[in-house]
Amino acid sequence: MKIHAGDETEVFDLEYIVNREHSDQPTQTHTGTEIKPLQRGLPKTVGSICPECYINIDARLFAEDGKVWMEKTCPEHGYYKDIYWSDVEMYLRAEDFTYGEGKGLSNPKVTDASNCPHDCGICNQHVSHTALGNIDLTNRCDMKCPICFANANAAGYIYEPSIEEIKEMLQAYREMKPVAGRVVQFSGGEPTVHPDFFEIVKAAVEMGYTHIQMASNGLNLADDEFCRKTAEAGMHTVYLQFDGTDDEVHRKTRGKRGYYEKKLQALANMRKYNIHVVFTPTIVKGFNDHMVGKIVETAIEWADICSGISFQPVAITGRINEKKRHEMRYTLPDMVIDIEKQTGKIPREYWYPISCASPFSKLAMAMRGKETINITCHPHCSLATYLIMNIDDPWGTVTPMPQFINVPGMLEDMNKLAFKAHKARFKLLSKISMLNTLRRHFDRKKAPKGLSFKRFLDALTGLVDKDVGRAGRGTQWKLMLVGGMHFMDGYNYETARVKRCVIHYSTPGGLMFPFCSYNSGPFNRERVEREHSMSMEDYNRIHGIE
């Protein structure tokens, strides 16, 4: 199915091409670098890297046995073949729901890059601006998870920027142009073990960040006083490691017993202090893929504070033979199919790439007359859907939004309306047109009992207003995002995805990196950390640790 959005071109600074039959992108980034259009369909040749030496090589994406495969050959290390997406139909459908691209930053740190992903920092070739800024506070952790990107115990050194350095990294996001960063996530290691953790969160509030979150294992949040201070400092959302709903799963993925009880205590404390949570499971086939349905059900049980689930299929690093990779490999279609089977609630046709939110962003830009955050990531980075429920009766009301909203039609009309809103003199008329468009695609007969169109609009408000839908606000309809983002590894690496990444790391010294050029591929994380680290012995001596 192809969705065509119109035949007109936006003329202001964004240069979005609304006619998706002809092009999905402007021709140049803000700094004048040519943007190569995304290739559609199968088979095709894409840019990639060798998973062992990381040199740039071409890869072929093709369909076989109902799956999408990537194959490539390194002159030195030979032939590789791996599953890219486990369902061809879903792969092709995701390409239908892209609505134009961005033009990157007008002030990138690296202005003369020509070799992605090696000339990184973020560079003139990058076509998406930051939707989420990441800052690693430390590589120390109070756990030793075998599936973690960052681990001081394995690295043998300590990376822990000072609060002054972290403020500079925060400021770097705020100074990005044309869209200043306003959403930040603190990560690690375990961010809560940084000695200045509370002051860092407060600093982000003072610098104008509208949404502050962190990725955490939750151990410290299980302490009532620590959780209270975290809330008071200004933390809004915790992306909580949540690999399953029993202790055995956490023992296998995190190497620790008694961990699940700590999760439940942390959740209870976050409910007490009004901190939102997003469950963040790392899924490994054969380990915990049988748990995805139960994770969805648990999220619904905590609907009053749970904003969503962010499934993360494992990224396979290191030298692993093909048989073992195929046994472990878990892709986004696997997640969709498992959730459909295990919950019986969310059909596979209800899932869309997160990049499909672009028409709403473009409409907001048109009505405001300036650029704002626009999630223009690659269509194969993610798949997601929304569930709506009444937090007073989540199990009795939970319903996938695409059941009662004609999503393809709505996105098509919103994309058209974005162009018309830009040309309109009276922005109030554009807002009325937007409401009428939403109403036209809202099917009351298929909506859950008690959900009127007005209440649906209130739920949409809850996506941007951090106070809407929190516990204690009475009867509330809320939307919960259930999705997955598959971060790349050397075996399934595609440089077109790197250039469109919207999750960026800020580092000491001013450089920024897309997620998949920081944690995989060239592994800029290791280089950056080594340049700004100290030995464990020196760290312990300075901090008086015996």
Residue pairs with C-beta under 8 A, 6 or more apart in sequence:
1 93
1 96
1 408
2 21
2 96
3 20
3 96
3 97
3 408
3 411
3 412
4 19
4 20
4 21
4 412
5 18
5 19
5 20
5 99
5 359
5 411
5 412
5 415
5 416
6 18
6 19
6 415
6 416
6 419
7 18
7 19
8 18
8 19
8 416
8 419
9 15
9 16
9 17
9 18
9 19
9 419
10 16
10 17
10 18
10 362
10 366
10 418
10 419
10 422
11 422
12 422
13 178
13 371
14 26
14 102
14 103
14 362
14 365
14 371
15 26
15 27
15 103
16 26
16 100
16 101
16 362
16 418
17 23
17 24
17 25
17 26
17 100
18 100
18 415
18 416
18 418
18 419
20 98
20 99
20 100
20 415
23 37
24 37
24 38
24 98
24 99
24 100
24 101
25 35
25 37
25 38
25 100
25 101
25 127
26 35
26 101
26 103
27 34
27 35
28 34
28 35
28 103
29 35
29 103
29 104
29 124
29 125
29 126
29 127
30 103
30 104
30 105
30 106
30 178
31 104
31 105
31 106
31 108
31 111
31 124
32 124
33 104
33 124
33 125
35 101
35 103
35 127
36 496
38 95
38 98
38 101
38 378
38 379
38 496
39 46
39 496
40 95
41 92
41 95
42 61
42 62
42 63
42 68
42 88
42 91
42 92
43 60
43 61
43 62
43 63
44 60
44 61
45 58
45 59
45 60
45 61
46 58
46 59
46 60
46 61
46 494
46 495
46 496
47 56
47 58
47 59
47 116
47 494
47 495
47 496
48 56
48 57
48 58
48 59
48 70
48 72
48 493
48 494
48 495
49 55
49 56
49 57
49 117
49 490
49 493
49 495
49 521
49 522
50 57
50 72
50 74
50 76
50 77
50 80
50 490
51 77
51 80
51 319
51 489
51 490
51 491
51 493
52 74
52 76
52 77
52 319
52 490
53 74
53 76
53 77
54 118
54 490
54 521
54 522
54 523
55 74
56 115
56 118
56 495
57 72
57 73
57 74
57 75
58 72
59 70
59 71
59 72
59 493
59 494
60 70
60 71
60 72
61 68
61 69
61 70
61 84
62 68
62 69
62 71
63 69
63 88
66 87
66 88
67 83
67 84
67 85
67 86
67 87
67 88
68 83
68 84
68 85
68 86
68 87
68 88
68 91
69 81
69 82
69 83
69 84
70 80
70 81
70 82
70 83
70 84
70 491
70 492
70 494
71 79
71 80
71 81
72 79
72 80
73 79
73 80
74 80
80 322
80 491
81 322
82 322
82 325
82 326
82 329
82 491
82 492
83 326
83 329
83 331
83 492
84 91
84 331
84 380
84 492
85 91
85 331
85 332
85 333
85 380
86 331
86 333
86 334
86 337
87 331
87 333
87 336
87 337
90 332
90 333
90 336
90 348
90 351
90 383
91 333
91 380
94 352
94 353
94 379
94 380
94 383
95 379
95 380
97 352
97 353
97 355
97 356
97 379
97 408
97 411
98 353
98 355
98 356
98 358
98 379
99 355
99 356
99 358
99 359
99 362
99 411
99 415
100 358
100 362
100 376
101 127
101 128
101 376
101 500
102 127
102 128
102 129
102 374
102 376
103 127
104 122
104 124
104 125
104 126
104 127
104 128
104 129
105 122
105 126
105 129
105 176
105 177
105 178
106 177
106 178
107 175
107 176
107 177
108 121
108 122
108 123
108 124
108 126
109 121
109 122
109 123
109 510
109 511
109 512
110 119
110 120
110 121
110 122
110 123
110 124
110 511
111 123
111 124
112 119
112 124
113 119
113 120
113 121
113 123
113 124
113 125
114 125
116 123
116 125
116 495
116 498
116 499
116 517
117 495
117 498
117 514
117 516
117 517
117 521
117 522
118 522
119 125
120 511
120 513
120 514
120 517
120 522
120 524
121 511
121 512
121 513
122 504
122 511
122 512
122 513
122 514
125 499
126 499
126 500
126 501
126 514
127 376
127 499
127 500
128 374
128 375
128 376
128 377
128 499
128 500
128 501
128 502
129 176
129 178
129 179
129 373
129 374
129 502
130 173
130 176
130 179
130 181
130 502
130 503
130 504
130 512
131 183
131 373
131 374
131 375
131 377
131 502
131 503
132 183
132 184
132 185
132 502
132 503
132 504
133 173
133 181
133 183
133 184
133 185
133 504
133 505
133 506
134 184
134 185
134 187
134 503
134 504
134 505
134 506
134 515
135 166
135 169
135 170
135 184
135 185
135 186
135 187
135 505
135 506
136 150
136 159
136 161
136 186
136 187
136 188
136 189
136 191
136 505
136 525
137 160
137 161
137 166
137 186
137 187
137 188
137 189
137 191
137 194
137 197
137 200
138 152
138 158
138 159
138 160
138 161
138 188
138 189
138 190
138 191
138 193
138 194
139 150
139 151
139 152
139 155
139 157
139 158
139 159
139 160
139 188
139 189
139 529
139 533
140 152
140 158
140 160
140 188
140 189
140 190
140 193
141 148
141 150
141 151
141 152
141 153
141 188
141 189
141 190
141 193
141 217
142 190
142 193
142 217
142 219
142 220
143 190
143 217
143 219
143 254
143 255
143 256
144 151
144 153
144 255
144 256
145 151
145 217
145 253
145 254
145 255
146 253
146 254
146 255
147 253
147 254
147 282
147 284
147 314
149 315
149 519
149 525
150 159
150 187
150 188
150 189
150 525
150 529
151 189
152 158
152 159
152 189
152 536
155 526
155 529
156 535
156 536
157 529
157 530
157 533
157 534
157 535
157 536
158 533
158 534
158 535
158 536
158 538
158 539
159 189
159 528
159 529
159 532
159 533
160 194
160 539
161 169
161 508
161 532
162 196
163 196
163 199
163 200
163 203
165 508
165 532
166 196
166 200
166 203
167 203
167 207
168 508
168 510
169 506
169 507
169 508
170 184
170 203
170 204
170 207
170 209
170 506
171 207
172 506
172 510
172 512
173 180
173 181
173 184
173 506
174 180
174 181
174 182
174 207
174 208
174 209
178 370
178 371
179 371
179 372
179 373
179 374
181 209
182 208
182 209
182 210
182 211
182 373
183 209
183 210
183 211
183 213
183 373
184 204
184 209
184 211
184 212
184 213
185 213
185 214
185 215
185 239
186 200
186 201
186 212
186 213
186 214
186 215
187 214
187 215
188 194
188 215
190 216
190 217
190 219
190 220
191 197
191 214
191 215
191 216
192 214
192 216
192 219
192 220
192 221
192 226
192 230
193 220
194 200
195 543
197 230
198 229
198 230
198 233
199 233
201 212
201 230
201 233
201 234
201 235
202 233
202 234
204 212
204 234
205 212
205 233
205 234
211 236
211 237
211 466
212 234
212 235
212 236
212 237
213 235
213 236
213 237
213 238
213 239
213 278
214 235
214 237
214 238
214 239
215 238
215 239
215 241
215 280
216 238
216 239
216 240
216 241
217 240
217 241
217 254
218 238
218 240
218 241
218 262
218 263
218 266
218 267
219 262
219 266
220 226
220 227
221 227
221 230
221 238
221 266
221 269
221 270
221 275
222 262
222 263
222 265
222 266
222 269
223 269
224 269
224 272
227 266
227 269
227 270
227 272
227 273
227 275
228 269
228 273
230 273
230 275
231 273
231 274
231 275
235 275
236 275
236 276
236 466
237 275
237 276
237 277
237 278
237 307
238 266
238 270
238 275
238 276
238 277
238 278
239 277
239 278
239 280
239 310
240 263
240 266
240 267
240 277
240 278
240 279
240 280
241 254
241 263
241 280
241 281
241 282
242 263
242 279
242 280
242 281
242 295
242 298
243 249
243 250
243 253
243 254
243 281
243 282
243 283
243 288
243 291
244 250
244 253
244 260
244 281
244 288
244 291
244 294
244 295
245 260
245 291
245 294
245 295
245 298
246 260
247 257
247 258
247 259
247 260
247 261
249 287
249 288
249 291
250 256
250 257
250 259
250 260
250 263
251 257
251 259
252 287
252 288
253 282
253 284
253 287
253 288
267 277
267 302
267 305
270 276
270 277
270 305
271 302
271 304
271 305
271 471
274 305
274 470
274 471
274 472
275 305
276 305
276 306
276 307
276 466
276 470
277 302
277 305
277 306
277 307
278 306
278 307
278 308
278 309
278 310
279 295
279 298
279 299
279 306
279 308
279 309
279 310
280 309
280 310
280 312
281 288
281 291
281 292
281 295
281 309
281 311
281 312
282 312
282 313
282 314
283 289
283 292
283 311
283 312
283 313
283 314
283 330
283 335
284 314
284 328
284 330
285 327
285 328
285 329
285 330
285 334
286 327
286 328
289 330
289 334
289 338
290 338
290 342
292 311
292 335
292 338
292 339
292 342
293 338
293 339
293 341
293 342
293 343
294 342
295 309
295 311
296 309
296 339
296 342
296 343
296 345
296 346
296 482
297 343
299 306
299 308
299 309
299 480
299 482
300 306
300 387
300 389
300 394
300 395
300 398
300 480
301 394
303 389
303 391
303 394
303 478
303 480
304 391
304 469
304 470
304 471
305 470
305 471
306 480
307 480
307 481
308 480
308 481
308 482
308 483
309 480
309 481
309 482
309 483
310 481
310 483
310 484
310 485
311 335
311 483
311 484
311 485
312 484
312 485
312 486
312 487
313 329
313 330
313 331
313 332
313 334
313 335
313 484
313 486
314 328
314 330
315 486
315 487
315 488
315 489
315 519
315 520
316 325
316 328
316 329
316 489
316 491
317 489
317 490
317 520
320 328
325 491
331 486
332 380
332 382
332 383
332 484
332 486
333 348
333 383
335 383
335 484
336 346
336 348
336 351
336 383
337 348
339 346
339 482
340 346
340 347
340 348
345 387
345 398
345 400
346 385
346 387
346 400
346 482
347 400
349 402
350 385
350 400
350 401
350 402
350 403
351 383
351 384
351 385
352 383
352 384
352 385
352 402
352 407
353 377
353 379
353 380
353 381
353 382
353 383
353 384
354 375
354 377
354 381
354 382
354 383
354 384
354 483
354 485
355 375
355 376
355 377
355 378
355 379
355 381
355 382
356 407
356 411
357 375
358 374
358 375
358 376
358 415
359 411
359 414
359 415
359 417
359 418
360 414
361 372
361 373
361 374
361 375
362 374
362 415
362 418
363 414
363 417
363 418
363 421
363 430
363 434
364 372
365 371
365 372
365 374
365 418
366 418
366 419
366 421
366 422
366 430
367 421
367 427
367 430
367 431
375 502
376 500
376 502
377 497
377 500
377 501
377 502
378 494
378 496
378 497
378 500
378 501
380 486
380 494
380 497
381 485
381 486
381 497
381 500
381 501
382 483
382 484
382 485
382 486
383 483
383 484
384 481
384 482
384 483
384 484
385 400
385 401
385 402
385 481
385 482
385 483
386 400
386 401
386 402
386 479
386 480
386 481
386 482
387 398
387 399
387 400
387 401
387 479
387 480
387 482
388 397
388 398
388 399
388 400
388 401
388 448
388 451
388 456
388 459
388 477
388 478
388 479
388 480
389 397
389 398
389 399
389 448
389 477
389 478
389 480
390 396
390 397
390 448
390 450
390 451
390 475
390 476
390 477
390 478
391 469
391 471
391 475
391 476
391 477
391 478
392 475
392 476
397 448
397 449
397 450
397 451
397 477
398 448
399 447
399 448
399 451
401 407
401 479
403 446
403 447
404 442
404 443
404 444
404 445
404 446
404 447
404 448
404 451
405 441
405 442
405 443
406 441
406 443
407 441
409 441
410 437
410 438
410 441
413 437
413 440
413 441
414 434
414 437
417 430
417 433
417 434
417 437
420 430
420 433
421 427
421 430
421 433
421 434
424 430
435 457
438 453
438 456
438 457
439 453
442 453
442 456
444 452
444 453
447 456
451 477
455 477
456 477
458 468
458 476
458 477
459 469
459 476
459 477
459 478
459 479
460 479
461 468
462 468
462 469
462 476
462 478
462 479
463 479
467 473
468 476
468 478
469 476
469 478
487 515
487 516
487 519
487 520
488 494
488 497
488 498
488 516
488 520
488 521
489 520
490 520
490 521
493 516
493 520
493 521
497 516
498 514
498 516
498 517
498 521
499 514
501 514
501 515
501 516
501 517
503 514
503 515
504 512
504 513
504 514
504 515
505 512
505 513
505 514
505 515
505 518
505 525
506 512
507 513
507 528
507 532
508 528
508 531
508 532
509 531
509 532
511 528
513 524
513 528
517 524
518 524
518 525
518 528
519 525
534 542
539 545
540 546
